[in-house]
């Protein structure tokens, strides 16, 4: 492994395309394609890509953003194949696996939905309608269910266009229940930007959530009981998308900058400092990542090729953490 140098349907209306392009900061110059290496896992016949989740052992799951399909891959073997051929009309953005009950939670973007899949069979376990879908003929989208993290009790979802989080509980038998909406207070509730809350991670066994705010380029802690939020000081991550947290280390994926910023957080999660900035010639607007065996597995969304993207292939790139 080399050492790094450290949305067909996401509502193909003009307004949505302008929104996504603007908020992802697509003022990038073209990045020359990287030579094929064993550190790049191609998602076969994917039309797009955005989310990724860690499974058991070397297993990972990645989504086709526009089709809603789910791929299953092996990080050790550097392979991937289609796992779930999603019904028409679904999207697949952020995702997270709940391995105690073999469930995969997937954010449904502009549909206002979320999906729960069985990791053994690929069957749909539950579908949630968190908010009315953004209408193709509307002047602007009204909801964007963007990312998800799992805790011992269920799964938390962000909405990039509303100052709320959605929670789906999971009981002891692995049955998802009725969702509830958490209204946010404080800086995480800011919806003044075109594209706001994005990545999310649970820490302290789910007693605290960390959310990424793309427009503000900041990170916030959220109390899942009250919705109160607070800024993590000392952090500037413009265009932040997905985040990964392990202990006191946090990796912020910044697609518009083609980089990932590694931060170290203080024990009380009030301050963060930059450890290093990870870049790689294989990055093409990375969107989300997972941590795997002292490395990061990073999804290339290829938004640098346009909205919708028109890349010849979509892949997961492995780089040292």
DOKOL-923776 format. One record per residue: residue in three letters; y, z, x of N, C-alpha, C in turn. Coordinates in Angstrom, 2 decimals. Atoms other than C-alpha are relative to their C-alpha. Layout:
REM residues N
residu n_Y n_Z n_X ca_Y ca_Z ca_X c_Y c_Z c_X
ala Y Z X Y Z X Y Z X
...
This chain:
REM residues 321
residu n_Y n_Z n_X ca_Y ca_Z ca_X c_Y c_Z c_X
unk -1.20 0.00 0.84 0.00 0.00 0.00 1.25 0.00 0.87
unk -1.17 0.08 -0.86 3.34 -1.00 1.46 0.98 1.13 -0.31
unk -1.03 -1.01 0.18 6.16 1.47 1.90 1.27 -0.68 -0.48
unk -1.21 0.60 0.53 9.23 0.69 -0.17 1.22 0.43 0.79
unk -1.25 -0.27 -0.70 12.75 0.61 1.19 0.93 0.84 -0.84
unk -0.73 -0.96 0.81 14.11 3.00 -0.68 1.50 0.08 0.08
unk 0.51 -0.70 1.05 12.72 -7.34 -26.30 -0.28 -1.11 -0.93
unk -0.08 0.06 0.60 9.17 -13.34 -29.24 0.54 0.80 -1.02
unk -0.61 -0.54 1.22 10.47 -10.54 -31.50 0.80 1.22 0.33
unk -0.68 -1.26 0.01 12.61 -7.63 -30.35 1.30 -0.22 -0.75
unk -1.09 0.39 0.86 14.85 -8.75 -33.15 0.85 -1.04 0.69
unk -0.59 1.12 -0.72 15.85 -12.15 -31.94 1.28 -0.46 -0.69
unk -1.31 0.37 0.51 19.24 -12.10 -33.57 0.97 -0.02 1.15
unk -0.99 0.08 -1.06 22.30 -12.89 -31.56 0.54 1.37 0.34
unk -0.57 -1.32 -0.27 23.68 -9.38 -31.98 -0.96 0.87 0.79
unk 0.97 -0.82 -0.72 20.47 -7.72 -30.80 -0.15 -0.48 1.44
unk 0.13 0.53 -1.37 20.15 -10.03 -27.80 1.19 0.41 0.84
unk -1.20 -0.41 -0.73 23.74 -9.30 -26.81 -0.06 1.49 0.32
unk 0.10 -1.45 -0.22 23.13 -5.55 -27.26 -0.92 0.31 1.16
unk 0.97 -0.32 -1.05 20.02 -5.47 -25.10 0.48 -0.49 1.35
unk -0.46 0.53 -1.27 21.48 -7.72 -22.42 1.13 0.83 0.58
unk -1.14 -0.77 -0.49 24.69 -5.74 -22.21 -0.40 1.37 0.48
unk 0.32 -1.37 -0.34 23.14 -2.34 -22.15 -0.98 0.11 1.15
unk 0.86 -0.03 -1.17 20.52 -3.22 -19.59 0.74 -0.43 1.25
unk -0.80 0.35 -1.16 23.34 -4.38 -17.36 -0.51 -1.24 0.69
unk 0.61 1.18 -0.60 21.91 -7.84 -16.83 1.05 -0.88 0.65
unk -0.92 0.77 -0.83 24.41 -8.97 -14.26 -0.65 -0.15 1.36
unk 0.77 0.06 -1.24 21.68 -9.26 -11.69 -0.01 -1.41 0.54
unk 0.31 1.27 -0.61 21.31 -12.06 -9.24 -1.50 -0.13 0.04
unk 1.44 0.20 0.02 17.88 -13.61 -9.21 -0.64 0.58 1.24
unk 0.75 -0.57 -1.11 15.36 -11.81 -7.04 -1.15 -0.94 0.31
unk 1.10 0.91 -0.31 12.97 -14.13 -5.18 -1.34 0.65 -0.31
unk 1.31 -0.57 0.30 9.39 -13.69 -6.36 -0.69 0.53 1.24
unk 0.73 -0.57 -1.12 7.33 -11.43 -4.16 -1.34 -0.71 0.15
unk 1.31 0.58 -0.23 4.20 -12.81 -2.57 -1.06 0.87 -0.67
unk 1.06 -0.74 0.68 1.05 -11.84 -4.45 -0.69 0.93 0.99
unk 0.70 -0.96 -0.84 -0.51 -8.69 -3.01 -0.90 0.84 -0.88
unk 0.89 -0.87 0.76 -3.13 -6.15 -4.04 0.76 1.12 -0.69
unk -0.80 -1.05 0.60 -0.27 -3.85 -5.03 0.68 -0.44 -1.29
unk -0.54 0.50 1.25 0.67 -5.98 -8.05 -1.16 -0.28 -0.95
unk 1.03 0.18 1.01 -1.48 -5.82 -11.19 0.58 -0.86 -1.12
unk -0.51 0.91 1.02 -0.92 -8.78 -13.52 -0.59 0.38 -1.36
unk 0.43 -0.20 1.37 -1.09 -8.20 -17.28 -0.33 -1.38 -0.57
unk 0.39 1.38 0.28 -3.09 -11.30 -18.29 0.54 -0.50 -1.34
unk -0.52 0.69 1.18 -1.33 -13.65 -20.74 1.01 0.82 -0.79
unk -1.04 -0.78 0.69 1.34 -11.06 -21.59 1.24 -0.86 -0.23
unk -1.25 0.70 0.28 4.51 -12.40 -23.22 1.20 0.81 0.44
unk -1.07 -0.93 -0.36 6.55 -9.39 -22.09 -0.65 1.31 0.40
unk 0.54 -1.31 -0.38 6.16 -5.82 -20.86 1.13 1.02 -0.03
unk -1.04 -1.05 0.00 7.96 -2.47 -21.11 -0.58 1.36 0.31
unk 0.47 -1.38 -0.14 5.90 0.73 -21.40 -1.30 0.11 0.76
unk 1.25 -0.28 -0.71 3.08 2.35 -19.45 -0.36 1.46 -0.21
unk 0.49 -1.36 0.18 0.93 5.46 -19.88 -1.18 0.24 0.91
unk 1.10 -0.38 -0.86 -1.51 7.33 -17.65 -1.18 0.44 -0.86
unk 1.21 -0.40 0.68 -5.09 7.62 -18.87 -0.86 0.88 0.87
unk 0.95 -0.77 -0.81 -8.18 9.34 -17.50 -0.24 -0.68 1.33
unk 0.32 0.55 -1.31 -8.81 8.90 -13.78 0.98 -1.07 0.42
unk -0.82 1.12 -0.46 -7.55 5.52 -12.58 0.53 -0.86 -1.15
unk -0.35 0.85 1.15 -6.98 4.19 -16.11 1.48 0.08 -0.33
unk -1.36 0.02 0.53 -3.57 3.10 -17.33 0.04 -0.92 -1.21
unk -0.24 0.84 1.16 -2.23 1.50 -20.50 1.41 -0.56 0.10
unk -1.31 0.64 -0.03 0.65 -0.97 -20.68 0.15 -0.87 -1.23
unk -0.23 0.70 1.25 2.28 -2.74 -23.60 0.67 -1.35 0.16
unk -0.74 1.26 0.15 3.36 -6.26 -24.49 1.13 0.28 -0.99
unk -1.15 -0.41 0.80 6.84 -5.52 -25.78 0.13 -0.79 -1.29
unk -0.28 0.82 1.17 7.22 -8.44 -28.18 -1.19 -0.11 -0.95
unk 1.18 0.14 0.86 3.64 -8.71 -29.46 -0.55 1.34 -0.48
unk 0.53 -1.31 0.35 2.90 -4.99 -29.59 -1.39 0.26 0.54
unk 1.35 -0.16 -0.53 -0.42 -5.52 -27.80 -0.03 1.06 1.11
unk 0.20 -1.02 -1.03 -1.83 -2.88 -25.44 -1.07 -0.48 0.97
unk 0.94 0.30 -1.07 -3.51 -3.58 -22.11 -0.58 1.29 0.56
unk 0.61 -1.12 -0.70 -5.93 -1.24 -20.39 -0.36 -0.49 1.41
unk 0.23 0.43 -1.37 -6.15 -1.36 -16.61 -0.56 1.10 0.87
unk 0.54 -0.92 -0.99 -7.61 0.28 -13.53 0.87 -0.07 1.24
unk -0.91 -0.03 -1.14 -5.17 1.34 -10.83 -0.75 -0.10 1.32
unk 0.79 0.09 -1.21 -7.95 1.62 -8.27 -0.47 -1.41 0.27
unk 0.51 1.36 -0.14 -9.43 -1.81 -8.91 1.11 -1.04 -0.05
unk -1.14 0.92 0.15 -5.99 -3.38 -9.53 -0.31 -1.08 -1.03
unk 0.34 0.94 1.06 -7.18 -4.99 -12.77 0.57 0.47 -1.33
unk -0.45 -0.33 1.35 -6.03 -5.12 -16.39 -0.56 -1.03 -0.97
unk 0.47 0.91 1.03 -7.29 -6.64 -19.63 0.56 0.44 -1.34
unk -0.48 -0.32 1.34 -6.25 -6.81 -23.26 -0.93 1.02 -0.64
unk 0.76 -1.07 0.63 -7.37 -3.67 -25.09 0.21 0.01 -1.50
unk -0.32 -0.03 1.42 -5.57 -3.69 -28.47 0.82 -1.23 -0.35
unk -0.72 1.14 0.55 -4.55 -6.88 -30.26 0.73 0.50 -1.24
unk -0.73 -0.69 1.06 -1.82 -5.34 -32.39 0.29 -0.93 -1.18
unk -0.39 0.79 1.16 -1.05 -6.51 -35.94 1.37 -0.63 0.20
unk -1.29 0.68 -0.09 1.83 -8.96 -36.30 1.12 0.92 -0.47
unk -1.17 -0.78 0.39 5.26 -7.36 -36.49 0.19 1.28 0.78
unk -0.15 -1.21 -0.80 4.61 -4.47 -34.12 0.66 -0.32 1.34
unk -0.55 0.05 -1.35 6.53 -3.86 -30.91 -0.63 1.14 0.79
unk 0.53 -1.07 -0.85 5.44 -1.74 -27.95 0.99 0.27 1.11
unk -0.92 -0.41 -1.05 8.06 0.07 -25.91 -0.65 1.14 0.77
unk 0.60 -1.10 -0.74 7.47 3.47 -24.29 -1.29 0.48 -0.63
unk 1.27 -0.51 0.50 4.02 5.03 -24.58 -0.45 1.17 0.83
unk 0.51 -1.18 -0.68 2.19 8.21 -23.67 -1.36 0.34 -0.57
unk 1.36 -0.30 0.43 -1.47 9.25 -23.81 -0.21 1.50 -0.12
unk 0.40 -1.39 0.23 -2.73 12.54 -25.24 -1.51 0.03 0.21
unk 1.37 0.19 -0.44 -6.04 12.86 -23.42 -0.97 1.04 -0.57
unk 0.92 -0.98 0.61 -7.45 15.99 -25.13 -0.70 -0.59 -1.21
unk 0.56 0.58 1.21 -7.97 13.96 -28.28 -0.07 -1.52 0.06
unk 0.11 1.44 -0.22 -7.93 10.44 -26.80 0.91 -0.79 -0.95
unk -0.99 0.68 0.83 -4.75 9.32 -28.55 1.06 -0.65 0.88
unk -1.10 0.68 -0.68 -2.11 6.83 -27.43 1.15 -0.13 -0.99
unk -1.20 0.06 0.83 1.41 7.17 -28.88 0.91 -1.11 0.55
unk -0.78 1.16 -0.41 3.58 4.03 -28.81 1.27 -0.09 -0.83
unk -1.28 0.16 0.67 7.27 3.61 -29.65 0.17 -1.44 -0.48
unk -0.07 1.31 0.64 8.01 0.71 -31.99 1.34 -0.68 -0.02
unk -1.27 0.71 -0.16 11.60 -0.19 -31.08 0.78 -0.20 -1.29
unk -0.86 0.32 1.13 13.72 -1.96 -33.72 -0.71 0.09 -1.34
unk 0.72 -0.16 1.28 10.97 -1.60 -36.33 0.24 1.37 -0.62
unk -0.15 -1.38 0.47 11.87 2.10 -36.62 -1.31 0.73 -0.09
unk 1.33 -0.55 0.15 8.17 2.81 -36.30 -0.54 0.60 1.30
unk 0.81 -0.46 -1.13 5.70 4.57 -34.01 -1.45 -0.14 -0.42
unk 1.41 0.24 0.27 1.96 4.01 -33.70 -0.84 0.96 0.82
unk 0.97 -0.83 -0.70 -0.97 6.21 -32.76 -1.33 -0.75 0.00
unk 1.25 0.74 -0.15 -4.09 4.51 -31.40 -1.09 0.91 0.54
unk 1.17 -0.68 -0.54 -7.60 5.78 -30.66 -0.34 -0.64 1.34
unk 0.24 0.54 -1.33 -8.22 5.39 -26.94 -1.45 -0.41 0.23
unk 1.39 0.43 -0.12 -11.96 4.96 -27.46 -0.22 -1.35 -0.65
unk 0.27 1.22 0.76 -11.98 2.25 -30.10 1.17 -0.97 -0.04
unk -1.18 0.84 0.14 -8.42 0.92 -30.03 0.51 -0.07 -1.43
unk -0.41 0.03 1.40 -8.14 1.52 -33.78 1.31 0.74 -0.22
unk -1.23 -0.70 0.38 -4.86 2.53 -35.39 -0.35 1.28 -0.74
unk 0.25 -1.30 0.62 -4.99 6.23 -36.23 1.09 0.31 -1.02
unk -1.12 -0.30 0.90 -1.53 6.52 -37.81 1.17 -0.92 0.33
unk -1.26 0.73 -0.16 1.71 4.60 -38.33 1.10 0.82 -0.65
unk -1.13 -0.79 0.51 5.06 6.32 -38.80 1.23 -0.89 -0.15
unk -1.28 0.68 0.21 8.30 4.96 -40.24 1.10 1.05 0.16
unk -1.01 -1.02 -0.28 10.89 7.19 -38.58 1.34 -0.32 -0.64
unk -1.31 0.43 0.50 13.89 5.16 -39.75 -0.16 -1.39 -0.60
unk 0.07 1.37 0.52 14.55 2.01 -41.79 0.13 -1.00 1.15
unk -0.06 0.96 -1.11 13.98 -1.02 -39.56 1.36 -0.67 0.10
unk -1.21 0.80 -0.19 16.92 -2.84 -38.06 -0.22 -1.37 -0.63
unk 0.16 1.26 0.71 17.48 -5.91 -40.21 0.49 -1.18 0.84
unk -0.38 1.15 -0.82 17.58 -9.33 -38.52 1.37 -0.57 -0.33
unk -1.28 0.57 0.39 20.68 -10.35 -40.52 1.15 1.00 0.08
unk -1.04 -1.02 -0.11 22.58 -7.11 -39.83 0.89 -0.30 1.21
unk -0.91 0.25 -1.13 25.64 -7.22 -37.52 -0.45 0.67 1.28
unk 0.49 -0.71 -1.18 23.95 -4.74 -35.17 -1.23 0.80 -0.38
unk 1.17 -0.83 0.30 20.64 -2.87 -34.90 0.41 1.42 -0.36
unk -0.31 -1.36 0.44 20.54 0.59 -36.47 -0.98 1.03 0.53
unk 0.97 -0.92 -0.57 17.45 2.11 -34.83 -0.74 -0.70 1.13
unk 0.80 0.53 -1.11 15.51 1.65 -31.60 -0.87 1.14 0.52
unk 0.93 -1.03 -0.45 12.50 3.94 -31.17 -0.49 -0.43 1.39
unk 0.06 0.55 -1.36 12.33 3.72 -27.40 -1.07 0.59 0.88
unk 0.94 -0.59 -0.94 10.16 6.21 -25.56 -0.63 1.24 -0.61
unk 0.78 -1.10 0.56 7.70 9.06 -26.07 -0.60 0.82 1.12
unk 0.71 -0.89 -0.89 6.25 12.08 -24.30 -0.88 0.91 -0.82
unk 0.90 -0.87 0.74 3.33 14.26 -25.31 0.05 1.42 0.55
unk 0.11 -1.41 -0.35 3.03 18.06 -25.30 -1.34 0.50 -0.54
unk 1.23 -0.58 0.54 0.23 20.43 -26.25 -0.06 -0.08 -1.51
unk -0.06 -0.06 1.47 1.40 20.30 -29.85 0.23 -1.34 -0.67
unk -0.29 1.28 0.63 2.28 16.64 -30.39 0.78 -0.92 0.91
unk -0.72 1.04 -0.76 4.58 13.81 -29.32 1.45 -0.07 -0.46
unk -1.43 0.12 0.25 8.37 13.48 -29.06 0.47 -1.42 0.31
unk -0.50 1.36 -0.13 10.15 10.12 -29.53 1.53 0.00 0.05
unk -1.45 0.20 -0.02 13.69 9.01 -28.66 0.39 -1.19 -0.87
unk -0.61 1.12 0.70 15.94 6.71 -30.67 1.29 -0.33 0.74
unk -1.14 0.35 -0.83 18.47 4.83 -28.54 1.29 -0.21 -0.78
unk -1.18 0.26 0.81 20.86 4.30 -31.45 0.39 1.15 -0.91
unk -0.30 -1.15 0.85 20.78 7.70 -33.15 -0.18 1.27 0.82
unk 0.04 -1.25 -0.76 21.37 11.24 -31.88 -1.06 0.96 -0.49
unk 1.11 -0.80 0.51 17.97 12.53 -32.93 -1.23 -0.23 0.87
unk 1.35 0.20 -0.50 14.42 13.01 -31.68 -0.96 0.13 -1.17
unk 1.03 -0.10 1.02 11.29 12.60 -33.77 -1.24 0.65 0.61
unk 1.18 -0.71 -0.49 8.24 14.86 -33.43 -1.17 -0.23 -0.93
unk 1.25 0.15 0.74 4.69 14.06 -34.52 -0.96 1.09 0.46
unk 0.93 -1.07 -0.40 2.46 17.16 -34.51 -1.44 -0.51 0.04
unk 1.43 0.29 -0.06 -1.23 17.00 -33.59 -0.74 1.33 -0.12
unk 0.69 -1.27 0.21 -3.59 19.70 -34.88 -1.17 0.15 0.97
unk 1.08 -0.30 -0.94 -6.55 21.25 -33.09 -1.13 -1.01 -0.05
unk 1.05 1.00 0.14 -8.85 18.55 -34.41 0.47 -1.39 0.45
unk -0.52 1.29 -0.45 -6.63 15.79 -33.01 0.56 -0.87 -1.10
unk -0.54 0.75 1.12 -5.21 14.76 -36.38 1.53 0.04 0.03
unk -1.46 0.02 0.07 -1.55 13.63 -36.31 0.47 0.37 -1.41
unk -0.52 -0.44 1.28 0.54 15.21 -39.06 1.31 -0.68 -0.36
unk -1.29 0.54 0.44 3.83 14.55 -40.85 1.05 0.21 1.08
unk -1.03 -0.12 -1.04 6.73 13.87 -38.52 1.20 0.79 -0.52
unk -1.27 -0.64 0.34 9.96 15.82 -38.43 1.08 -0.53 0.93
unk -1.15 0.50 -0.74 13.43 14.91 -37.21 0.79 1.16 0.56
unk -0.81 -1.02 -0.66 15.36 17.03 -34.71 1.37 -0.58 0.28
unk -1.37 0.43 -0.25 19.13 16.57 -34.80 0.51 0.64 1.28
unk -0.44 -0.49 -1.30 20.58 16.88 -31.33 1.42 0.53 -0.05
unk -1.33 -0.57 -0.18 23.59 18.95 -30.33 0.38 -0.14 1.47
unk -0.44 0.09 -1.39 25.70 18.63 -27.21 -0.03 -1.42 0.54
unk -0.19 1.33 -0.59 25.86 15.71 -24.76 -1.12 -1.00 -0.33
unk 1.09 0.92 0.31 22.43 14.25 -25.64 0.20 -0.68 -1.35
unk -0.26 0.57 1.32 23.77 13.54 -29.13 0.99 -1.16 0.05
unk -1.03 1.03 -0.15 26.32 11.05 -27.76 -0.59 -1.38 -0.32
unk 0.41 1.36 0.34 25.85 7.65 -29.44 1.15 -0.98 0.11
unk -1.17 0.87 -0.14 29.15 6.12 -28.35 -0.30 -1.27 0.78
unk 0.37 1.20 -0.73 27.42 3.65 -26.07 -0.83 -0.93 -0.87
unk 0.84 0.95 0.73 25.54 0.56 -27.17 -1.47 0.39 0.06
unk 1.41 -0.28 -0.28 22.30 1.95 -25.76 -0.04 1.38 0.60
unk -0.21 -1.40 -0.35 21.94 5.72 -25.52 -1.29 0.66 0.51
unk 1.21 -0.67 -0.48 18.84 7.95 -25.31 -1.12 -1.00 0.26
unk 1.04 0.93 -0.39 15.95 6.27 -23.58 -1.25 0.78 0.41
unk 1.19 -0.69 -0.47 13.29 7.94 -21.39 -0.02 1.46 -0.39
unk 0.17 -1.41 0.37 11.88 11.37 -22.21 -1.22 0.56 0.70
unk 1.13 -0.69 -0.63 9.61 13.88 -20.48 0.00 1.45 -0.45
unk 0.14 -1.41 0.37 8.28 17.31 -21.45 -0.31 0.81 1.25
unk 0.24 -0.90 -1.12 8.40 20.17 -18.94 -0.19 1.41 -0.56
unk 0.24 -1.38 0.42 7.54 23.88 -19.04 -0.94 0.07 -1.20
unk 1.02 0.02 1.06 4.50 23.13 -21.21 0.60 -0.34 -1.36
unk -0.61 0.44 1.24 6.72 21.48 -23.80 1.12 0.86 -0.51
unk -1.09 -0.89 0.46 9.24 24.30 -24.06 1.37 -0.59 0.29
unk -1.25 0.70 -0.31 11.93 22.02 -22.59 -0.30 -1.49 0.08
unk 0.08 1.45 -0.13 12.48 18.29 -22.86 1.12 -0.48 0.90
unk -1.03 0.67 -0.78 14.37 16.09 -20.43 0.14 -1.41 -0.54
unk -0.24 1.34 0.53 15.98 12.93 -21.81 0.97 -0.74 0.92
unk -0.87 0.87 -0.80 17.65 10.00 -20.05 0.94 -0.73 -0.93
unk -1.02 0.67 0.82 20.88 8.50 -21.41 0.48 -1.22 0.76
unk -0.28 1.23 -0.73 21.25 4.87 -20.40 1.49 -0.28 0.13
unk -1.43 0.33 -0.03 24.92 4.39 -21.32 0.77 0.93 0.91
unk -0.73 -0.98 -0.81 26.09 7.59 -19.62 -0.55 0.10 1.42
unk 0.61 -0.11 -1.32 23.73 7.28 -16.64 -0.26 1.44 0.39
unk 0.20 -1.44 -0.23 22.90 10.97 -17.02 -1.33 0.45 -0.57
unk 1.20 -0.64 0.51 19.98 13.29 -17.70 0.38 1.31 -0.67
unk -0.30 -1.22 0.74 19.96 16.15 -20.20 -1.29 0.77 -0.29
unk 1.08 -0.81 0.53 17.69 19.04 -21.03 0.24 0.20 -1.50
unk -0.09 -0.21 1.44 16.93 19.57 -24.72 -0.93 1.14 -0.39
unk 0.82 -1.05 0.59 15.67 22.68 -26.49 -0.69 -0.58 -1.22
unk 0.68 0.63 1.13 12.96 21.33 -28.83 0.02 0.83 -1.28
unk -0.09 -0.83 1.19 13.50 24.23 -31.20 1.32 -0.14 -0.72
unk -1.34 0.01 0.59 17.24 23.97 -31.74 0.71 -1.35 0.09
unk -0.70 1.26 -0.24 18.23 20.51 -30.49 1.17 0.12 0.94
unk -1.11 -0.17 -0.95 20.80 22.00 -28.11 -0.35 -0.69 1.32
unk 0.22 0.74 -1.24 21.24 19.93 -24.95 1.04 0.40 1.04
unk -0.91 -0.31 -1.11 22.85 20.37 -21.54 -0.19 -1.03 1.09
unk 0.05 0.98 -1.09 23.69 18.02 -18.70 -0.67 0.60 1.23
unk 0.49 -0.35 -1.32 21.71 18.17 -15.48 1.04 -0.50 0.99
unk -1.15 0.35 -0.84 24.63 18.23 -13.06 -0.45 -0.66 1.30
unk 0.25 0.62 -1.30 24.86 16.20 -9.88 -0.84 -1.25 -0.05
unk 0.87 1.15 0.16 22.91 13.26 -11.29 0.81 -1.19 -0.53
unk -0.59 1.25 0.48 24.19 9.68 -11.62 -1.04 -1.09 0.13
unk 1.05 1.02 0.01 21.58 7.12 -12.64 0.37 -1.07 -1.03
unk -0.45 1.01 0.96 23.39 4.20 -14.32 -1.14 -0.89 -0.47
unk 1.02 0.87 0.57 21.22 2.17 -16.67 -1.39 0.58 0.00
unk 1.33 -0.63 -0.08 18.38 4.69 -16.52 -0.83 -0.38 -1.22
unk 0.95 0.35 1.04 15.32 3.69 -18.53 -1.04 1.10 -0.08
unk 1.03 -1.02 0.04 12.02 5.55 -18.23 0.16 1.03 1.10
unk -0.01 -1.05 -1.02 11.62 8.82 -16.33 -1.41 0.56 0.16
unk 1.27 -0.64 -0.33 8.67 10.53 -14.64 0.32 1.35 0.61
unk -0.23 -1.34 -0.52 8.56 14.28 -13.95 -1.32 0.60 0.47
unk 1.13 -0.77 -0.53 6.12 16.15 -11.72 0.57 1.21 0.71
unk -0.59 -1.20 -0.58 7.02 19.75 -10.99 1.51 -0.09 -0.09
unk -1.46 0.07 -0.04 10.65 19.75 -9.89 0.50 -1.35 0.49
unk -0.39 1.35 -0.41 10.65 16.08 -8.88 0.07 -0.91 -1.22
unk -0.21 0.94 1.10 11.97 13.44 -11.27 0.33 -1.37 0.58
unk -0.28 1.38 -0.38 11.93 9.67 -10.85 0.66 -0.70 -1.17
unk -0.76 0.70 1.04 14.52 7.70 -12.84 -0.05 -1.49 0.28
unk 0.12 1.45 -0.15 13.76 3.99 -13.33 1.31 -0.64 -0.46
unk -1.29 0.64 0.29 16.97 1.92 -13.20 -0.18 -1.51 0.09
unk 0.33 1.42 -0.01 16.09 -1.60 -14.23 1.14 -0.89 0.42
unk -1.13 0.86 -0.31 19.57 -3.08 -13.98 0.36 0.03 1.48
unk -0.25 -0.10 -1.45 19.72 -1.91 -10.34 -1.24 -0.34 0.81
unk 1.26 0.28 -0.69 16.12 -2.86 -9.51 -0.39 1.12 0.96
unk 0.31 -1.12 -0.87 15.50 0.60 -8.17 -0.50 1.19 -0.82
unk 0.42 -1.27 0.58 14.01 4.02 -8.85 0.61 1.10 0.86
unk -0.61 -1.11 -0.72 15.94 7.16 -7.89 -0.85 1.24 -0.17
unk 0.76 -1.25 0.03 13.90 10.21 -6.95 0.96 1.17 0.14
unk -0.87 -1.17 0.01 15.61 13.52 -7.70 -0.84 1.26 0.14
unk 0.60 -1.33 -0.01 14.77 17.13 -6.98 0.87 0.89 -0.87
unk -0.72 -0.85 0.94 15.72 19.53 -9.75 -0.07 1.46 0.43
unk 0.04 -1.43 -0.25 16.66 23.16 -9.37 -0.99 0.65 -0.97
unk 1.03 -0.66 0.81 14.23 25.68 -10.81 0.43 0.17 -1.46
unk -0.48 -0.19 1.37 16.43 26.25 -13.87 0.39 -1.31 -0.68
unk -0.23 1.34 0.55 16.81 22.47 -14.43 1.46 -0.28 -0.32
unk -1.43 0.22 0.27 20.60 22.62 -14.32 0.66 -0.97 0.98
unk -0.60 0.85 -1.03 21.24 20.57 -11.16 -1.10 -0.87 0.61
unk 0.91 0.90 -0.69 19.59 17.57 -9.53 0.65 -0.59 1.23
unk -0.51 0.62 -1.22 19.95 16.07 -6.07 -0.91 -1.16 0.39
unk 0.75 1.19 -0.35 18.87 12.68 -4.74 -0.87 0.25 1.23
unk 0.93 -0.06 -1.13 15.79 12.67 -2.51 -0.01 -1.34 0.71
unk -0.04 1.35 -0.55 15.63 8.91 -2.00 0.11 -1.00 -1.13
unk -0.07 1.11 0.95 16.16 5.57 -3.71 -1.06 -1.01 0.41
unk 1.12 0.88 -0.27 13.10 3.35 -3.97 0.34 -1.41 -0.49
unk -0.15 1.40 0.37 13.48 -0.43 -3.93 -1.23 -0.75 0.49
unk 1.14 0.80 -0.41 10.89 -3.15 -3.58 0.27 -1.45 -0.38
unk -0.24 1.41 0.28 10.99 -6.94 -3.38 -0.75 -0.47 -1.23
unk 0.77 0.38 1.19 8.46 -7.06 -6.23 0.62 0.48 -1.29
unk -0.64 -0.49 1.21 10.76 -5.25 -8.69 0.77 -1.13 -0.69
unk -0.79 0.91 0.83 12.13 -7.41 -11.53 0.37 0.76 -1.27
unk -0.45 -0.92 1.04 14.10 -5.08 -13.81 -1.14 0.90 -0.47
unk 1.03 -0.97 0.41 11.51 -2.28 -13.83 0.50 0.84 -1.16
unk -0.40 -0.72 1.21 11.49 -0.33 -17.07 -0.57 1.41 -0.06
unk 0.64 -1.30 0.11 8.99 2.55 -17.00 -1.01 0.17 1.14
unk 0.93 -0.26 -1.10 6.58 4.20 -14.57 -0.87 1.20 -0.32
unk 0.84 -1.19 0.01 3.76 6.70 -14.18 -0.28 0.39 1.44
unk 0.35 -0.48 -1.34 2.75 8.83 -11.20 -1.51 -0.06 0.15
unk 1.43 0.16 -0.24 -0.63 8.10 -9.65 -0.30 0.14 1.49
unk 0.55 -0.12 -1.34 -2.20 9.42 -6.44 1.04 -0.29 1.09
unk -1.09 0.13 -0.99 1.02 9.78 -4.38 0.70 -1.35 -0.07
unk -0.70 1.27 0.17 2.37 6.52 -5.78 0.54 -0.08 -1.42
unk -0.50 0.30 1.34 4.24 5.14 -8.76 -0.54 -1.36 -0.43
unk 0.38 1.26 0.61 2.87 2.44 -11.04 1.14 -0.38 -0.93
unk -1.27 0.35 0.61 5.95 0.60 -12.29 -0.13 -1.32 -0.78
unk 0.05 1.21 0.82 6.22 -1.93 -15.14 1.22 -0.88 0.28
unk -1.07 0.98 -0.10 8.27 -5.08 -14.50 0.28 -0.60 -1.36
unk -0.36 0.56 1.30 10.10 -6.00 -17.72 0.54 -1.42 0.11
unk -0.54 1.35 -0.24 11.65 -9.16 -16.20 1.16 -0.33 -0.93
unk -1.19 0.30 0.78 14.81 -8.81 -18.26 1.01 -0.82 0.80
unk -0.87 0.83 -0.82 16.49 -10.54 -15.32 -0.21 -1.48 -0.28
unk 0.25 1.41 0.32 14.95 -13.78 -16.65 0.60 -0.41 -1.34
unk -0.62 0.30 1.28 16.77 -13.53 -19.98 -0.47 0.94 -1.08
unk 0.38 -0.78 1.17 16.52 -11.95 -23.42 -0.28 -0.97 -1.14
unk 1.22 -0.59 -0.53 13.80 -12.52 -24.47 -0.29 -0.50 1.41
unk 0.30 0.44 -1.36 12.45 -12.72 -20.91 -0.91 -1.23 -0.02
unk 0.76 1.25 -0.07 10.88 -15.99 -19.80 -0.80 -0.08 1.29
unk 0.76 -0.01 -1.24 8.90 -14.92 -16.74 -1.37 -0.64 -0.19
unk 1.33 0.61 0.05 5.66 -16.70 -15.90 -1.10 1.05 -0.15
unk 0.98 -1.07 0.13 3.86 -13.36 -15.71 0.70 1.33 -0.03
unk -0.51 -1.37 0.07 4.34 -9.63 -16.26 -1.02 0.89 0.68
unk 0.88 -0.72 -0.88 2.93 -7.03 -13.96 0.40 1.47 0.15
unk -0.21 -1.38 -0.41 2.60 -3.43 -12.82 0.00 0.01 1.52
unk -0.16 -0.02 -1.44 3.80 -2.80 -9.28 -0.27 1.42 0.49
unk 0.28 -1.30 -0.59 2.42 0.07 -7.16 0.81 0.17 1.28
unk -0.79 -0.32 -1.19 4.78 1.66 -4.62 -0.19 1.46 0.33
unk 0.08 -1.39 -0.40 4.71 4.88 -2.64 1.09 0.81 -0.68
unk -1.02 -0.83 0.66 6.51 7.76 -4.37 0.94 0.63 1.02
